[in-house]
Amino acid sequence: MSAEGLVSVRSQHGPEETMNRLGAAVRAKGMTVFAQIDHAAGAEAVGLPLRPTEVLVFGNARSGTPLMQSSQTMGIDLPLKVLVWQDDAGITWLSYNDPDWLARRHGLDDQSRQVIDTINGVINAVVMTASS
């Protein structure tokens, strides 16, 4: 369950409640929800099984834009995304790209450190709110 740069946090709730809590936490932080993608519904539409697997895409241009000004390739990883999924044991997880890993991936310099630290704090807060 470990992939480089990926953070996974176990949720105390089922997938639907976790996603609802995540969306509410993101909005409470003043961020915009751009999309909610239900991969399991897409799989079902083509007759394939998939446990609950849903992505919330969200962000804030005030935080993301300076990162893309430093390294335009950050645009491939922004806006932020959190995956809510259920494993084969019925446990719900939230997974997201570690902002520090993204900074290294795109070669961001120390001038971006404050923004990365802010993003780290925000994504940790919304994930903890959604999972606890």
C-alpha positions as CSV (number, residue, x, y, z in Angstrom):
1,M,0.0,0.0,0.0
2,S,3.1,2.2,-0.1
3,A,4.0,4.3,-3.1
4,E,6.7,7.0,-3.3
5,G,5.3,10.4,-2.4
6,L,1.9,9.0,-1.4
7,V,0.4,9.6,2.1
8,S,-2.4,7.3,3.2
9,V,-4.5,7.8,6.3
10,R,-7.1,5.4,7.7
11,S,-10.6,6.7,8.2
12,Q,-12.9,5.9,11.1
13,H,-15.8,6.2,8.7
14,G,-17.1,4.5,5.6
15,P,-16.3,5.9,2.1
16,E,-19.4,8.0,1.6
17,E,-19.2,9.7,5.0
18,T,-15.5,10.2,4.7
19,M,-16.0,11.9,1.3
20,N,-18.8,14.1,2.7
21,R,-16.6,15.1,5.6
22,L,-13.7,15.8,3.3
23,G,-15.7,18.0,1.0
24,A,-17.1,19.9,4.0
25,A,-13.6,20.4,5.5
26,V,-12.2,21.6,2.2
27,R,-15.0,24.2,1.9
28,A,-14.7,25.2,5.5
29,K,-11.0,26.1,4.7
30,G,-12.2,28.4,1.9
31,M,-11.0,26.3,-0.9
32,T,-12.8,25.6,-4.1
33,V,-14.0,22.0,-5.0
34,F,-13.4,21.7,-8.7
35,A,-14.5,18.1,-9.2
36,Q,-15.6,14.9,-7.5
37,I,-14.8,11.8,-9.6
38,D,-16.5,8.5,-8.7
39,H,-14.3,5.8,-10.3
40,A,-16.5,3.0,-8.9
41,A,-19.6,4.5,-10.7
42,G,-17.6,4.7,-13.9
43,A,-16.5,1.1,-13.5
44,E,-20.1,0.0,-12.8
45,A,-21.3,1.8,-16.0
46,V,-19.1,-0.4,-18.1
47,G,-19.9,-3.6,-16.1
48,L,-16.7,-3.8,-14.1
49,P,-16.4,-4.2,-10.3
50,L,-14.5,-1.7,-8.3
51,R,-14.7,-1.0,-4.5
52,P,-15.6,2.5,-3.5
53,T,-12.9,4.8,-5.1
54,E,-13.5,8.5,-5.4
55,V,-11.3,11.6,-5.9
56,L,-12.0,15.1,-4.7
57,V,-10.1,17.8,-6.7
58,F,-9.8,21.1,-4.8
59,G,-7.5,24.1,-4.3
60,N,-6.9,27.8,-4.0
61,A,-5.3,29.8,-6.7
62,R,-3.6,32.1,-4.1
63,S,-1.5,29.1,-2.9
64,G,-1.2,27.2,-6.2
65,T,-0.2,30.0,-8.5
66,P,3.1,30.9,-6.8
67,L,4.1,27.3,-7.0
68,M,3.4,27.2,-10.8
69,Q,5.3,30.5,-11.1
70,S,8.3,28.8,-9.6
71,S,7.9,25.6,-11.7
72,Q,5.1,25.6,-14.3
73,T,5.2,21.8,-14.3
74,M,3.5,21.9,-10.9
75,G,0.3,22.4,-12.9
76,I,0.2,18.6,-13.6
77,D,-0.2,18.0,-9.8
78,L,-2.4,21.0,-9.0
79,P,-5.1,21.4,-8.0
80,L,-4.7,19.1,-5.0
81,K,-6.4,15.7,-5.0
82,V,-7.5,13.3,-2.2
83,L,-8.5,9.8,-3.0
84,V,-11.1,8.1,-0.8
85,W,-11.0,4.4,-1.2
86,Q,-12.0,1.2,0.5
87,D,-9.6,-1.8,0.6
88,D,-10.5,-5.4,0.4
89,A,-10.9,-5.7,4.1
90,G,-13.6,-2.9,4.1
91,I,-11.3,-0.3,5.6
92,T,-11.6,3.3,4.2
93,W,-8.5,5.3,3.4
94,L,-7.7,8.8,2.2
95,S,-4.6,9.1,0.0
96,Y,-2.9,12.2,-1.3
97,N,0.4,13.3,-2.8
98,D,2.8,14.5,-0.1
99,P,3.4,18.3,-0.8
100,D,7.1,17.9,0.2
101,W,7.4,15.1,-2.4
102,L,5.7,17.4,-5.0
103,A,8.2,20.2,-4.2
104,R,11.1,17.8,-4.8
105,R,9.5,16.4,-7.9
106,H,9.3,19.8,-9.5
107,G,12.6,21.2,-8.2
108,L,11.0,24.0,-6.2
109,D,13.5,26.2,-4.3
110,D,13.5,27.4,-0.8
111,Q,11.4,30.4,-1.7
112,S,8.5,28.0,-2.2
113,R,9.0,26.5,1.3
114,Q,6.4,28.7,3.1
115,V,3.7,27.9,0.5
116,I,4.5,24.1,0.7
117,D,4.4,24.3,4.5
118,T,1.0,26.0,4.3
119,I,-0.4,23.4,1.9
120,N,1.0,20.6,4.1
121,G,-0.9,22.1,7.1
122,V,-4.1,22.5,5.2
123,I,-4.2,19.1,3.5
124,N,-3.3,17.4,6.8
125,A,-6.1,19.3,8.6
126,V,-8.8,18.4,6.1
127,V,-7.7,14.8,5.9
128,M,-7.7,14.5,9.7
129,T,-11.1,16.2,9.9
130,A,-12.5,13.8,7.3
131,S,-11.0,10.6,8.9
132,S,-11.6,11.1,12.6
